[in-house]
């Protein structure tokens, strides 16, 4: 990563000295943070150095600290909810590593729905967080309320209108309740989380149409959905061994077939509501105007 200096490398060195047993966990989250940084690259290029950024659900804090290193003013919201207790120790070490160079973000431990009154932000984002908030409408309204006119909240998360649950790699069987009942043993046997039952309870079944409905109630909001996330995810299964290791064998084989034939690019033609992943932008427009509805 050729952006100023690489905080991820420094954090790894720090953790290898302070808590070497946490290195495997660190590598997983560092891999996700690097991917998220690349995903955000087009949005961040539009911001001036020193712009104010809000990360909703900062997890390990790696990406927030990297963005501080790059010259942004970052506020990180991370209450560490149910099913994510393993974040706590790693998060504390990452913040200690950042403090060594005086480059820590402002940290808010309140849930996003109960954020304190904050100065408006130039940009906000979250990565695989919105599917865990207790109330999607409340979270969206809270984030939107701290965007300055012209600013955007960009987030990616699963779209539960598509019948696949990516945390547990199981099919969705009509509803969360029925899926939980019929897939109980698969959920309980999920070893990637120290608290699979808590992780399952945290899922809120967010969907593209549901997000669009909430955004229509927000004054001066424009919502759009990018349809390239599935193609990117399939490419990542092929190119990123660490990411692929957390996917089922059948998905890896399918991804390799689709990417080799370049057929994965065709998925970008599907409407956002039929995609398994959403890449959503909610912009606070500066002047009320007639806006076309988001293509779902």
N, C-alpha and C positions, 0 to 999 in steps of 0.2 A: 504494500500500500504506500504510494508515493504522495502522501498528503502531509505536509509539515513533518512531524515525526509520528511514529506508530505507537500509540499508547498500548495497544494490545500486546506488543512484544515486551514492553516494560512491565505490564501487569503480570504476564506469564513468569517473568524472571522473579518478581516479587513473591508470587504465590509459591514458586518452586523453592524459595528460601523459607517462607513462613509456614506453609501448609501443603507439603508435597502431595499428600493424599487427595487433595482437592484438584489436582491437575487434570484428571480425566473429565471432571465436571466442568472445569474452566475451558478445556478444549472444545467441548460441546457448545457452550455459550459463546465462546469467541468465534467459532465457525458461523453461528447464527448472526452474530453482530457484524461480521464482515459481509455476509450476504445482505443484511439489512442496509448497511452503508452503501453498497452498490445499488440496491433497489432505490434508495433515496437520492442517488447522485444527480439525476436530472432536476429534482426539486431544489436541492441544496445549491446547485449552480446558479439558480435564479436569485439567491439571497446574498446580500453584501456581507463581508466579514464583520463580525460583531452583531449580526442579527440575533434577535431573541427567539429561542426555540423551546417548545414544550414537548417533552417525551412523556406520553401517557403509558404507564406500565413499563418502567425502565428495567425491571428484572435485575440482572447482575450489575447494572450500571456501566457496563463496558462501552456501549455505544454513546451514552451521554458523555462519559469522560473523554472518549475519542473526539467528539464534536467540540468539547471545550478546548481540547488540544489544538483543534483547527481554527480556533478564534471565535466561535459562536458563544453566546450567552445562553446557557442551557438550564432549564428547570426540569427536574425529573420527578414524576409522580410515581411512587411505588409503595403501596401498603403491604405487599406480599400477602396475597389472599390464600384461601384454602386450597390445598393441593400443591402449594409452591414453597413449603417450608425450607426445602433444600437450598433456596436462593440466599437465605439469610447470612450464613457464614461467608459464602463466596462474595456476596455483595459488600459486606463489611471490609473484606480484604481488598477488593477492587477500589473502594473509596480511600482506604489507607494508602494504596499505591499512588492514586491520583494526588493525594494530599502531599506526597513527597515533593511534587513539583508545583504545588499550589494551584492545581487546575481541577478542582472539584466542582460539579454542578450544584445548584441549589436543590435540595432534596425535600420533597413533601411526602409525608407518610399517610396523609388522609386519603381515603378513596376518591377517585376522580369526581364522583357525584357530589362530594362535600369539600371540594377544593376551597381554600380561603380566597378572598378577593385578591386578584393579581393584576398587574399591569398587562395591557394587551400584548399578545405575541405576534411575531412576523410569520411564524410557521409552527404547526404542531403535527405530531405523527405518533403512530403506535404500530407495533408489529406483533400479531397474534395475541392480542390483548382483549379486543372488543368482544370476543366470544366468551369471556370470563366475567364481564362486569355484571352485577346483579340486575341492572336496568339499562338496556341499550338506549331508550329515549332519554333518560336522565343523564347518562354519560355524554351523549351527543350534545345535548343542550348545554351542559356544563363546559365542555371544550369549546363549543361555538361561542359561548359568552365571553371567552377571553381571547378571541381572535380580533386583531385590528382589521378595519375595512381593507379588503384586498388580500388578506391572509387566507391560508388554506390549512385544513386539517386532513392529512392523508393517512389512511390506515389500510392494512391488509389483515385478513382473517378468513376462516372458512365461511362458506355460504351453505347453510344447512338446508337449503332447498334442494341441493344436490345430495343424493343418498349415500354419503360416505363420511365417516367420522375419522379425521386424520390423526387425532391424538392416540386413539386406540386401534386404528387401522381396522375398523369394522364397518359393515354396511348399516345404514340407517333404515329401520323398519317402521316407517310411517310416523312415529313420534318418539320423543325422548323416553317416555315412560315404557312403551312397548319394547324399544330397543334395549333399555336398561334391564328389563325383565328377561328377555330372551338371550341377551348377551352377557348376563351377569358373570358367568365364569370367566369369559374373556376379559372383562373389565377388571375383575378381582386379580387376575393373573398378570396384569400389566406391570412389568418390572421397570419400565423407564421412569416411573414416578414412585417416590417413597410413600405417597398417599393416593392410590388410584381412586378410591371411593370419593375422597375430597375433590380430586380433579374432575371426576365425572359430575359431581354435584355442582361444580362451578360453571359448567357449560350452559349457555343460555339459548342455544338454537337460533342465533342471529341469521338473518337472510337478506339478500339484496332488496327484495320488495319491501321488507320491514324497514330497512335503513332509508329507502327512498320515501316511505310514508312519513317517517319522523322528520326528515329534512324538509318536506313540504310544509311542515308546521313552523319552521324556523324563519323569521323575517330576514330578508336579504341573504338567503342561502341558495347556492347553486351546487347541485350534486352531480357528479359524473363517475362512471365506472370504466376502468381500463379492462380490456378483455385479454390481455397478454400474459396474465399470471400463470395459467395452466401450462402454456407452452414453455415458459421459463422454468417452472417447477419440474417438468419432465426432463428438460435439458440438465437441470441441476442433479436429478437422480442419476443421470449418466456420468456427469462430470465431477460430482462431489461425493467421494467415497464415504465420508463421514455422515453426510446427509442420507445417502442410500442405505447405510447400515441400519437406519431406524425405520426403514420401509419394508413391507413384506416382499418375498421373493417374486411373487406374481407381478407386482407393480414394477419392480426393477426390470423384469423381462419385457413387460409391455412397453415401458419407457424406452428401452434400448431399441426395440423394434420400430417404434414410432419416430424416434429421433434419427435412426439410421436411414429411414425412408423419407425423412423430413415431413412426414404427415402430421407431426405434432403442431406445426405452424397453422394448420387448418383450424385448430381449436380456437384461435383468436377470432374466428368468424362467428362463433356462437355468442348469443346475447349473454350479458352478464348474469342474468338470473339462472342460466343453465350451467354456469361455470362452478367448479367446486371451491374455487378461491376468489375472493373479491379484492380488488385494488380500488379503493374508494377515495375520492377527493371531495371534500365539502368546503366550498369557498364562501367567505363572507364578502359579498360584492358591495361596492361602495355606493352604488346608486340603484334604487329600485327600478326594475325594468321587467318587461315580459320575457320570460326565460323558457326555452324549450324544455320539455320534460326529459329526464334522463332516460336513455335507451336501456331497457331492462331485458 
